[in-house]
Each structure stands twice: as C-alpha cells, then as structure tokens.
Amino acid sequence: MPIPVSIPTVLRPLTDNLDTVEVEGATIGDLLANLEKRYPGIGERLLDAQGNVRRFVNIYVNGEDVRFLQDKATAVKAGDEVSIVPAIAGG
C-alpha cells in the first residue's frame, strides 16, 4: 500500500515539483529506497555514505521523529503520514 511522503520545497526539483509523493514500503528504510528508485538523486540528499539519515534531515511518521522510534526500521502502514523536514539554521 502506498504511503504519502511530504517533500520539502528544497527537494521538490527532484520529485518533479510534487509536494507529496506516494511510495510503497513497510519501513522508513523501504520508503527511502523506493523513493530513490523513483526519483534518482534524492537518496544522496537524505542519506549519508553509510546509508544513515543525514543529521540535518528529520523524518517524521505521524508527527514523531523516527530517530526516537526505530530510525529506518520504523514500520509504516496505510494511513500513516510521513514527512521529510530539513533542519534549518540561521542567525
């Protein structure tokens, strides 16, 4: 079952300017892998060389940060909402 993933503005050029895409997967890791297959290049913006979510990228499932759940092993199911949110710094 496809899960809706909210894409931040900065990454939308990689998703044909879509703000939400539907991606198959049972876990966040599956979603990210399938997102990369569908939109090549987005994976390197989200994951580091070891395949971990970059520290300046936050991923939420139903408003909860996956880092406080099971990270990429966090399960997703129909009806869940996944959001990718880049960290913002400024001064």
JOVEN-V810941 format. One record per residue. N is the residue number from 1. PHI is phi in whole degrees, 0 to 359 (* if undefined). OMEGA is omega in whole degrees, -180 to 180 (NA if undefined). D_LAST is the distance of its C-alpha to the last C-alpha in whole Angstrom. Layout:
((N & PHI & OMEGA & D_LAST) (N & PHI & OMEGA & D_LAST))
//
This chain:
((1 & * & -180 & 42) (2 & 290 & 179 & 39) (3 & 249 & 177 & 35) (4 & 287 & 179 & 33) (5 & 239 & 178 & 30) (6 & 281 & -177 & 27) (7 & 254 & 179 & 25) (8 & 289 & -177 & 21) (9 & 308 & -176 & 21) (10 & 296 & -180 & 20) (11 & 260 & -176 & 23) (12 & 298 & 175 & 25) (13 & 301 & 179 & 26) (14 & 277 & -179 & 28) (15 & 245 & -180 & 30) (16 & 57 & 179 & 31) (17 & 64 & 176 & 29) (18 & 277 & 179 & 30) (19 & 272 & 176 & 27) (20 & 220 & 176 & 30) (21 & 233 & 177 & 32) (22 & 255 & -175 & 35) (23 & 227 & 177 & 36) (24 & 280 & 174 & 38) (25 & 159 & 179 & 38) (26 & 262 & 179 & 39) (27 & 224 & 176 & 36) (28 & 300 & 178 & 32) (29 & 301 & 177 & 33) (30 & 298 & 180 & 36) (31 & 300 & -179 & 34) (32 & 295 & 178 & 31) (33 & 296 & 180 & 34) (34 & 288 & 175 & 36) (35 & 296 & 178 & 33) (36 & 295 & 179 & 33) (37 & 298 & -177 & 36) (38 & 281 & -178 & 36) (39 & 231 & -177 & 33) (40 & 307 & 179 & 33) (41 & 104 & -178 & 30) (42 & 289 & -179 & 28) (43 & 300 & -180 & 28) (44 & 291 & 176 & 27) (45 & 280 & -177 & 24) (46 & 259 & -174 & 24) (47 & 242 & 177 & 26) (48 & 276 & -176 & 26) (49 & 297 & 179 & 29) (50 & 272 & 180 & 30) (51 & 86 & 177 & 30) (52 & 269 & 177 & 28) (53 & 298 & -180 & 25) (54 & 302 & -174 & 22) (55 & 292 & 178 & 19) (56 & 265 & 177 & 16) (57 & 245 & 177 & 19) (58 & 248 & 177 & 20) (59 & 238 & -177 & 24) (60 & 241 & 171 & 25) (61 & 243 & -178 & 29) (62 & 52 & 176 & 30) (63 & 85 & -180 & 26) (64 & 253 & 179 & 26) (65 & 295 & -178 & 24) (66 & 297 & 178 & 27) (67 & 295 & 179 & 26) (68 & 261 & 175 & 27) (69 & 253 & 180 & 30) (70 & 238 & 179 & 32) (71 & 52 & -177 & 29) (72 & 290 & 178 & 31) (73 & 275 & 179 & 34) (74 & 300 & -180 & 33) (75 & 286 & 174 & 36) (76 & 231 & -179 & 36) (77 & 216 & 178 & 38) (78 & 307 & 180 & 39) (79 & 96 & 177 & 37) (80 & 287 & 175 & 34) (81 & 243 & -180 & 31) (82 & 247 & 179 & 29) (83 & 233 & 173 & 25) (84 & 255 & -176 & 23) (85 & 229 & 177 & 19) (86 & 286 & 176 & 17) (87 & 289 & -179 & 14) (88 & 242 & 177 & 10) (89 & 238 & 179 & 7) (90 & 190 & 180 & 4) (91 & 198 & NA & 0))
//
